[in-house]
Amino acid sequence: MSLKILWITSDFPLSLNANRNLYLWHPLEALQKIGVESIVLNTQTWKPFFTKSIDLEQFPVEIKNVRYLSIPRHYMRSFSNFSYIKTIVPVIKKLHQLHQFDIIHAHGEICGLAAVNASKKLNIPAVVTIHGIDMCPRAWKSNSGKMFRKMLGEANKIIYVGEPLQKHFSNIMKNNQHSCVIHNGFQLPTGSMTKKSFEKNKSIRIISVSNLHEGKGIDLTIQALALLKNQGIENWSYTIIGDGDQKKYLEKLVNQLRLDNQVIFKGNCPHDKVYANLEKSDIFCLPSYREAFGIAYVEAMAHGLLTIGVKGQGAQAFIRDYKTGFLVRPQDINNLKMVLQVIITQCDNMREIASAGKEYVLSHFTWEKHAEKLLSAYHGKSVI
C-alpha cells in the first residue's frame, strides 16, 4: 500500500513556470514517481483584493486552497498563529476523513503549528521542514516564540534544508535530536549545454539570480566589480535576475560607480528564461550571507557555471573551495574582488573546477535524490 501524505504550505507556486516557490512542487513530483500519494493544502492569508490563483490544471495533484485571517507585518503574531490553527486544523481533520493520511508534512513554522496540533488529535506523525530563518524579531518573541518552540519540540521529525539552519535552531531548541538535514534539489536542465571557455581576454559573463533583498550580497558583487574596473580589468558583464526592495538602491549604486554599460537588471524572469540566461553565462556569483541552502547555486553549477558562494552558508554543502567552485568570506568585498580577479585573469584550471562542480551536483542534488531521502526520513524510527 502506497504512502499518503498531506503536504501543507503557504507558498505553493502559481504555475509550473513560476519564477519562485517551485521547490515546494518538485519534491512532490519526485515522490509521486516513487509511488507516494499526496494532497496539497495551500494556506494563505486573507487579502481583500487578492487576484492571483494557482493554475490547478498544471499540477497533477489535488490542491485545496484555504485562507485565514492574519495581522499584516507580524504585528500581534500570536493572534495570527491562533487564527491559523483554528482555521486550518478543522480542514486537516476533514481531509483526513476523506483520504486517511499516513503523514502530515508541513513547510515552515506557521504551517507546522497546525500540522503538529492536528497530528496529536488524529494520531498521525507530523514532519516539519524549515526552509529559512524568519528575520522578523516579533516572530520569536513572547507567546509566538513559545508556540513555535513547542511545535518544533513536539513534531515527530524536523527537516532543515541546510546545515546553517540546523545550527541556528540548535541554539533555540532544548532538544534538536529528532532533526536532520535534507538538502533541496533542482530541476535538471533540458537540451544540450555548451562548455564554458574561460579564455584570457574573453568577455566573462557573470550572473546572479535571487531576490534583491539585503543579505543576498548583490551590492557586494557590484562594489567588487567596480574595484576590478578601477584596476583596468573590464572584460566582464554582470546580469542581475530578480526583484525586491533593494532594486532602486542597487540601480543607484551601479550609476554612482559608473557601471551602467556593464551591469544589466533583467527583473523577475520565468524559470525557463532563467535557465536560458544561465546557459549564456560563465560565472554565477551570489555572496549571500543569509542562505540556508540556495537552489540557484546548484542550478548554475548544473549548467556548468563556475559558482561563487559564502563560507559558513548553505552553499558550503556543495561547493568545495577551489575544487567545485569558490567560497568567499561573508561581507568581504576585497576577498570577493580577489576571487573574481583570479577567475577572470587566471583561466588555466577554471574549466576543470566548473566541470567538477557540475558533476558533483548532478550526482548528489537532484529532486530524485531529495525524494529518496525524504522517504527514508518518513520511515525513520521517530516517524512511522
SEMAR-499860 format. One record per residue (C-alpha): residue number from 1; residue in three letters; chain; x, y, z. Coordinates in Angstrom, 1 decimal. Layout:
! residues N
> NUM:ALA:A:X:Y:Z
...
***
This chain:
! residues 384
> 1:MET:A:0.0:0.0:0.0
> 2:SER:A:1.4:3.4:-1.0
> 3:LEU:A:2.2:6.1:1.5
> 4:LYS:A:-0.3:9.0:1.7
> 5:ILE:A:0.9:12.5:2.6
> 6:LEU:A:-0.8:15.7:3.4
> 7:TRP:A:1.5:18.5:2.1
> 8:ILE:A:0.9:21.8:3.9
> 9:THR:A:2.4:25.0:2.6
> 10:SER:A:1.7:28.7:2.5
> 11:ASP:A:3.7:29.3:-0.7
> 12:PHE:A:2.8:26.8:-3.4
> 13:PRO:A:3.8:28.0:-6.9
> 14:LEU:A:1.1:29.6:-9.1
> 15:SER:A:2.3:27.7:-12.2
> 16:LEU:A:4.9:25.2:-13.4
> 17:ASN:A:6.8:28.1:-15.0
> 18:ALA:A:6.7:30.3:-11.9
> 19:ASN:A:9.9:32.2:-11.0
> 20:ARG:A:9.6:31.3:-7.3
> 21:ASN:A:8.5:28.5:-4.9
> 22:LEU:A:8.9:25.6:-7.3
> 23:TYR:A:10.9:24.0:-4.6
> 24:LEU:A:7.6:23.2:-3.0
> 25:TRP:A:6.3:21.3:-6.1
> 26:HIS:A:9.4:19.4:-7.4
> 27:PRO:A:9.7:17.2:-4.3
> 28:LEU:A:6.1:16.1:-4.6
> 29:GLU:A:6.6:15.4:-8.3
> 30:ALA:A:9.6:13.2:-7.4
> 31:LEU:A:7.8:11.5:-4.6
> 32:GLN:A:4.9:10.6:-7.0
> 33:LYS:A:7.4:8.9:-9.3
> 34:ILE:A:8.3:6.5:-6.5
> 35:GLY:A:4.7:5.7:-5.6
> 36:VAL:A:3.9:8.3:-2.8
> 37:GLU:A:0.3:9.8:-3.0
> 38:SER:A:-0.2:13.3:-1.8
> 39:ILE:A:-2.7:16.1:-1.3
> 40:VAL:A:-1.7:19.7:-1.1
> 41:LEU:A:-3.2:22.1:1.4
> 42:ASN:A:-2.2:25.6:0.4
> 43:THR:A:-2.9:28.1:3.2
> 44:GLN:A:-2.7:31.8:2.5
> 45:THR:A:-3.6:35.0:4.4
> 46:TRP:A:-6.9:36.6:3.6
> 47:LYS:A:-6.5:39.7:1.4
> 48:PRO:A:-9.4:41.9:0.2
> 49:PHE:A:-8.1:42.4:-3.3
> 50:PHE:A:-6.4:39.0:-3.9
> 51:THR:A:-6.4:38.1:-7.6
> 52:LYS:A:-3.7:35.6:-8.4
> 53:SER:A:-4.5:31.9:-8.0
> 54:ILE:A:-2.8:28.6:-8.7
> 55:ASP:A:-3.3:27.2:-12.2
> 56:LEU:A:-4.7:23.9:-10.9
> 57:GLU:A:-4.7:22.2:-14.3
> 58:GLN:A:-0.9:22.4:-14.5
> 59:PHE:A:-0.3:20.3:-11.4
> 60:PRO:A:-1.2:16.6:-11.4
> 61:VAL:A:-2.1:16.6:-7.7
> 62:GLU:A:-5.2:17.6:-5.7
> 63:ILE:A:-4.8:21.1:-4.3
> 64:LYS:A:-7.1:22.6:-1.7
> 65:ASN:A:-6.7:26.4:-1.0
> 66:VAL:A:-7.7:27.8:2.4
> 67:ARG:A:-7.5:31.4:3.6
> 68:TYR:A:-7.0:32.5:7.2
> 69:LEU:A:-7.1:35.9:9.0
> 70:SER:A:-3.7:37.4:9.8
> 71:ILE:A:-2.4:40.7:11.1
> 72:PRO:A:0.0:42.2:8.5
> 73:ARG:A:3.7:42.7:9.1
> 74:HIS:A:3.9:40.2:12.0
> 75:TYR:A:2.0:42.6:14.4
> 76:MET:A:0.1:40.5:17.0
> 77:ARG:A:1.8:37.4:15.7
> 78:SER:A:0.3:35.3:18.4
> 79:PHE:A:-3.2:36.2:17.2
> 80:SER:A:-2.2:35.2:13.6
> 81:ASN:A:-0.8:31.9:14.9
> 82:PHE:A:-4.0:31.2:16.9
> 83:SER:A:-6.2:32.2:13.8
> 84:TYR:A:-4.1:29.8:11.7
> 85:ILE:A:-4.6:26.9:14.0
> 86:LYS:A:-8.3:27.5:14.5
> 87:THR:A:-8.9:27.8:10.7
> 88:ILE:A:-6.6:25.1:9.3
> 89:VAL:A:-6.8:22.2:11.9
> 90:PRO:A:-10.6:21.5:11.1
> 91:VAL:A:-9.7:21.4:7.4
> 92:ILE:A:-6.9:18.9:8.1
> 93:LYS:A:-9.4:16.7:10.0
> 94:LYS:A:-11.9:16.8:7.1
> 95:LEU:A:-9.2:15.9:4.6
> 96:HIS:A:-8.0:13.1:6.8
> 97:GLN:A:-11.6:11.6:6.9
> 98:LEU:A:-11.6:11.5:3.1
> 99:HIS:A:-8.0:10.3:2.5
> 100:GLN:A:-6.6:8.7:5.6
> 101:PHE:A:-3.1:10.2:5.6
> 102:ASP:A:-0.1:8.4:6.9
> 103:ILE:A:1.9:11.6:7.4
> 104:ILE:A:1.3:15.3:7.7
> 105:HIS:A:4.3:17.2:6.2
> 106:ALA:A:4.3:20.9:6.8
> 107:HIS:A:6.6:23.6:5.4
> 108:GLY:A:7.5:26.5:7.6
> 109:GLU:A:6.8:27.4:11.2
> 110:ILE:A:3.3:28.5:10.9
> 111:CYS:A:2.2:25.5:8.8
> 112:GLY:A:3.9:23.4:11.5
> 113:LEU:A:1.6:24.8:14.2
> 114:ALA:A:-1.5:23.3:12.6
> 115:ALA:A:0.3:20.1:11.5
> 116:VAL:A:1.5:19.2:15.0
> 117:ASN:A:-1.8:20.3:16.6
> 118:ALA:A:-3.8:18.0:14.2
> 119:SER:A:-1.3:15.2:14.4
> 120:LYS:A:-2.0:14.8:18.1
> 121:LYS:A:-5.7:14.8:17.6
> 122:LEU:A:-5.6:12.3:14.7
> 123:ASN:A:-2.6:10.3:15.9
> 124:ILE:A:-0.7:10.9:12.7
> 125:PRO:A:3.0:11.7:12.6
> 126:ALA:A:3.9:15.3:11.7
> 127:VAL:A:7.0:16.2:9.8
> 128:VAL:A:8.0:19.9:9.6
> 129:THR:A:10.5:21.3:7.1
> 130:ILE:A:12.2:24.6:7.9
> 131:HIS:A:13.4:26.4:4.7
> 132:GLY:A:14.8:29.6:6.3
> 133:ILE:A:15.0:31.9:9.2
> 134:ASP:A:12.2:34.4:9.9
> 135:MET:A:14.1:37.6:10.3
> 136:CYS:A:11.3:39.5:12.0
> 137:PRO:A:12.1:39.7:15.7
> 138:ARG:A:8.4:39.6:16.6
> 139:ALA:A:8.0:36.1:15.3
> 140:TRP:A:10.1:34.6:18.1
> 141:LYS:A:9.2:36.9:20.9
> 142:SER:A:6.8:36.2:23.8
> 143:ASN:A:3.9:33.8:23.2
> 144:SER:A:4.6:33.5:19.5
> 145:GLY:A:8.1:32.2:20.1
> 146:LYS:A:6.8:29.8:22.8
> 147:MET:A:4.3:28.4:20.3
> 148:PHE:A:7.0:27.8:17.6
> 149:ARG:A:9.5:26.2:20.1
> 150:LYS:A:6.7:23.9:21.4
> 151:MET:A:5.7:22.9:17.9
> 152:LEU:A:9.3:22.2:16.9
> 153:GLY:A:9.8:20.1:20.0
> 154:GLU:A:6.7:18.1:19.6
> 155:ALA:A:6.9:17.3:15.8
> 156:ASN:A:8.0:13.8:15.0
> 157:LYS:A:10.7:15.0:12.7
> 158:ILE:A:12.2:18.3:11.8
> 159:ILE:A:13.9:18.7:8.5
> 160:TYR:A:16.3:21.5:7.7
> 161:VAL:A:17.3:22.3:4.1
> 162:GLY:A:20.9:23.2:5.2
> 163:GLU:A:23.4:22.9:8.0
> 164:PRO:A:23.4:26.6:8.9
> 165:LEU:A:19.7:26.3:9.7
> 166:GLN:A:20.2:23.2:11.9
> 167:LYS:A:22.9:25.0:13.8
> 168:HIS:A:20.7:28.1:14.2
> 169:PHE:A:17.8:26.2:15.6
> 170:SER:A:20.0:24.1:17.9
> 171:ASN:A:20.7:27.3:19.8
> 172:ILE:A:16.9:28.0:20.1
> 173:MET:A:15.6:24.5:21.0
> 174:LYS:A:16.4:22.4:24.1
> 175:ASN:A:16.1:19.2:22.1
> 176:ASN:A:17.1:19.0:18.4
> 177:GLN:A:17.9:15.3:18.3
> 178:HIS:A:14.8:14.5:16.2
> 179:SER:A:16.1:16.7:13.3
> 180:CYS:A:18.0:16.0:10.1
> 181:VAL:A:19.3:17.9:7.1
> 182:ILE:A:17.9:17.1:3.7
> 183:HIS:A:19.2:19.5:1.0
> 184:ASN:A:16.9:20.7:-1.7
> 185:GLY:A:17.3:19.5:-5.2
> 186:PHE:A:17.0:21.2:-8.6
> 187:GLN:A:15.3:20.7:-11.9
> 188:LEU:A:17.6:19.1:-14.4
> 189:PRO:A:18.4:21.4:-17.4
> 190:THR:A:17.0:20.2:-20.7
> 191:GLY:A:18.8:20.1:-24.0
> 192:SER:A:22.5:20.4:-24.7
> 193:MET:A:24.7:22.7:-22.7
> 194:THR:A:27.7:24.5:-24.1
> 195:LYS:A:31.0:24.1:-22.2
> 196:LYS:A:32.4:27.3:-20.7
> 197:SER:A:35.6:28.5:-22.3
> 198:PHE:A:37.2:30.7:-19.7
> 199:GLU:A:39.7:32.1:-22.1
> 200:LYS:A:42.0:35.0:-21.3
> 201:ASN:A:40.9:38.4:-22.6
> 202:LYS:A:37.4:36.9:-23.4
> 203:SER:A:34.5:38.9:-22.1
> 204:ILE:A:33.4:36.9:-19.0
> 205:ARG:A:29.6:36.9:-18.4
> 206:ILE:A:28.7:37.0:-14.7
> 207:ILE:A:25.2:36.4:-13.5
> 208:SER:A:23.2:36.3:-10.2
> 209:VAL:A:19.6:35.0:-9.6
> 210:SER:A:18.0:36.0:-6.4
> 211:ASN:A:15.5:38.2:-4.6
> 212:LEU:A:17.0:41.7:-4.4
> 213:HIS:A:17.0:41.9:-0.6
> 214:GLU:A:19.6:42.9:2.0
> 215:GLY:A:21.7:39.8:2.8
> 216:LYS:A:21.9:38.5:-0.8
> 217:GLY:A:25.2:40.3:-1.4
> 218:ILE:A:24.3:41.8:-4.8
> 219:ASP:A:25.7:45.1:-3.7
> 220:LEU:A:28.9:43.4:-2.7
> 221:THR:A:29.3:42.0:-6.2
> 222:ILE:A:28.7:45.4:-7.7
> 223:GLN:A:31.3:47.0:-5.5
> 224:ALA:A:33.8:44.2:-6.1
> 225:LEU:A:33.4:44.6:-9.9
> 226:ALA:A:33.9:48.3:-9.6
> 227:LEU:A:37.2:47.7:-7.8
> 228:LEU:A:38.2:45.4:-10.7
> 229:LYS:A:37.3:48.1:-13.2
> 230:ASN:A:39.4:50.6:-11.4
> 231:GLN:A:42.3:48.2:-11.8
> 232:GLY:A:41.8:48.1:-15.5
> 233:ILE:A:40.0:44.7:-15.6
> 234:GLU:A:37.0:45.4:-17.7
> 235:ASN:A:36.4:42.3:-19.8
> 236:TRP:A:33.2:41.3:-18.0
> 237:SER:A:29.5:41.9:-17.9
> 238:TYR:A:27.1:41.3:-15.0
> 239:THR:A:23.4:40.3:-15.4
> 240:ILE:A:21.1:40.6:-12.4
> 241:ILE:A:17.9:38.5:-12.4
> 242:GLY:A:15.4:39.1:-9.7
> 243:ASP:A:13.4:41.9:-8.0
> 244:GLY:A:13.0:43.2:-4.5
> 245:ASP:A:13.1:46.1:-2.1
> 246:GLN:A:16.8:46.8:-2.8
> 247:LYS:A:16.4:47.2:-6.6
> 248:LYS:A:16.4:51.1:-6.6
> 249:TYR:A:19.3:51.2:-4.2
> 250:LEU:A:21.3:48.7:-6.4
> 251:GLU:A:20.4:50.7:-9.6
> 252:LYS:A:21.6:53.9:-7.9
> 253:LEU:A:24.8:52.1:-6.8
> 254:VAL:A:25.5:51.0:-10.3
> 255:ASN:A:25.1:54.5:-11.6
> 256:GLN:A:27.3:56.0:-8.9
> 257:LEU:A:30.1:53.5:-9.7
> 258:ARG:A:29.7:54.2:-13.5
> 259:LEU:A:28.9:50.6:-14.3
> 260:ASP:A:25.8:51.2:-16.3
> 261:ASN:A:27.3:49.8:-19.5
> 262:GLN:A:28.3:46.6:-17.9
> 263:VAL:A:25.6:45.8:-15.4
> 264:ILE:A:22.1:44.7:-16.7
> 265:PHE:A:19.0:44.4:-14.5
> 266:LYS:A:16.5:41.9:-16.0
> 267:GLY:A:14.0:41.8:-13.2
> 268:ASN:A:12.0:38.6:-12.5
> 269:CYS:A:12.1:36.0:-15.2
> 270:PRO:A:10.1:32.8:-15.8
> 271:HIS:A:12.1:29.7:-14.9
> 272:ASP:A:12.8:28.7:-18.5
> 273:LYS:A:14.2:32.2:-19.1
> 274:VAL:A:16.4:31.9:-16.1
> 275:TYR:A:17.9:28.7:-17.5
> 276:ALA:A:18.3:30.4:-20.9
> 277:ASN:A:20.3:33.2:-19.2
> 278:LEU:A:22.4:30.7:-17.2
> 279:GLU:A:23.3:28.9:-20.4
> 280:LYS:A:24.8:32.1:-21.8
> 281:SER:A:26.8:32.9:-18.7
> 282:ASP:A:30.2:31.8:-17.3
> 283:ILE:A:30.2:32.7:-13.6
> 284:PHE:A:27.4:32.6:-11.0
> 285:CYS:A:28.2:35.0:-8.2
> 286:LEU:A:25.9:35.3:-5.2
> 287:PRO:A:27.8:36.2:-2.0
> 288:SER:A:24.7:35.8:0.1
> 289:TYR:A:25.5:35.7:3.8
> 290:ARG:A:22.0:34.6:4.9
> 291:GLU:A:21.5:31.4:2.8
> 292:ALA:A:20.1:28.1:4.3
> 293:PHE:A:20.7:26.2:1.1
> 294:GLY:A:20.4:28.0:-2.3
> 295:ILE:A:18.8:26.2:-5.2
> 296:ALA:A:20.1:28.9:-7.5
> 297:TYR:A:23.7:27.8:-6.9
> 298:VAL:A:23.1:24.2:-7.8
> 299:GLU:A:21.1:25.2:-10.9
> 300:ALA:A:24.0:27.3:-12.0
> 301:MET:A:26.5:24.6:-11.3
> 302:ALA:A:24.4:22.1:-13.3
> 303:HIS:A:24.7:24.4:-16.2
> 304:GLY:A:28.5:24.3:-15.9
> 305:LEU:A:28.9:27.8:-14.4
> 306:LEU:A:31.8:28.5:-12.1
> 307:THR:A:30.0:29.3:-8.9
> 308:ILE:A:30.8:31.6:-6.0
> 309:GLY:A:29.2:31.2:-2.6
> 310:VAL:A:29.9:32.2:1.0
> 311:LYS:A:31.8:30.3:3.7
> 312:GLY:A:29.6:29.1:6.5
> 313:GLN:A:26.4:29.4:4.5
> 314:GLY:A:24.2:26.8:2.6
> 315:ALA:A:26.4:26.8:-0.5
> 316:GLN:A:29.2:25.2:1.5
> 317:ALA:A:27.2:21.9:1.3
> 318:PHE:A:28.1:21.5:-2.4
> 319:ILE:A:31.0:24.0:-3.1
> 320:ARG:A:34.5:22.8:-2.1
> 321:ASP:A:36.7:25.8:-2.3
> 322:TYR:A:38.9:25.8:-5.5
> 323:LYS:A:37.6:22.3:-6.3
> 324:THR:A:33.9:22.5:-7.2
> 325:GLY:A:33.6:26.3:-7.0
> 326:PHE:A:34.7:29.2:-4.8
> 327:LEU:A:33.8:30.3:-1.3
> 328:VAL:A:34.4:33.8:0.0
> 329:ARG:A:34.3:35.3:3.4
> 330:PRO:A:30.9:36.9:4.3
> 331:GLN:A:30.5:40.6:3.6
> 332:ASP:A:34.2:40.9:2.5
> 333:ILE:A:34.3:42.9:-0.7
> 334:ASN:A:38.1:42.7:-1.1
> 335:ASN:A:38.0:38.9:-0.8
> 336:LEU:A:35.3:38.7:-3.4
> 337:LYS:A:37.2:41.0:-5.7
> 338:MET:A:40.3:38.8:-5.3
> 339:VAL:A:38.4:35.7:-6.2
> 340:LEU:A:36.7:37.3:-9.3
> 341:GLN:A:40.1:38.6:-10.3
> 342:VAL:A:41.6:35.1:-10.1
> 343:ILE:A:38.8:33.6:-12.2
> 344:ILE:A:38.9:36.3:-14.9
> 345:THR:A:42.7:36.7:-15.2
> 346:GLN:A:44.0:33.1:-14.4
> 347:CYS:A:41.8:30.9:-16.5
> 348:ASP:A:44.0:27.8:-16.7
> 349:ASN:A:42.1:25.4:-14.5
> 350:MET:A:38.7:27.2:-14.3
> 351:ARG:A:37.1:24.9:-16.8
> 352:GLU:A:38.1:21.9:-14.7
> 353:ILE:A:36.7:23.4:-11.5
> 354:ALA:A:33.4:24.3:-13.2
> 355:SER:A:33.1:20.7:-14.6
> 356:ALA:A:33.8:19.2:-11.2
> 357:GLY:A:31.0:21.3:-9.7
> 358:LYS:A:28.6:20.3:-12.4
> 359:GLU:A:29.4:16.6:-11.9
> 360:TYR:A:29.0:16.9:-8.1
> 361:VAL:A:25.6:18.5:-8.1
> 362:LEU:A:24.2:16.2:-10.8
> 363:SER:A:25.3:13.2:-8.7
> 364:HIS:A:24.0:14.5:-5.3
> 365:PHE:A:21.4:17.2:-5.6
> 366:THR:A:18.6:16.2:-8.0
> 367:TRP:A:15.0:16.2:-6.7
> 368:GLU:A:15.0:12.4:-7.2
> 369:LYS:A:17.8:12.1:-4.6
> 370:HIS:A:15.9:14.5:-2.4
> 371:ALA:A:12.7:12.3:-2.6
> 372:GLU:A:14.7:9.2:-1.7
> 373:LYS:A:16.0:10.9:1.4
> 374:LEU:A:12.5:12.2:2.3
> 375:LEU:A:11.1:8.7:2.1
> 376:SER:A:13.9:7.4:4.3
> 377:ALA:A:13.1:10.2:6.9
> 378:TYR:A:9.4:9.3:6.8
> 379:HIS:A:10.3:5.7:7.6
> 380:GLY:A:12.6:6.7:10.4
> 381:LYS:A:12.1:5.4:14.0
> 382:SER:A:10.6:8.7:15.2
> 383:VAL:A:8.1:8.9:12.4
> 384:ILE:A:6.4:5.7:11.1
***
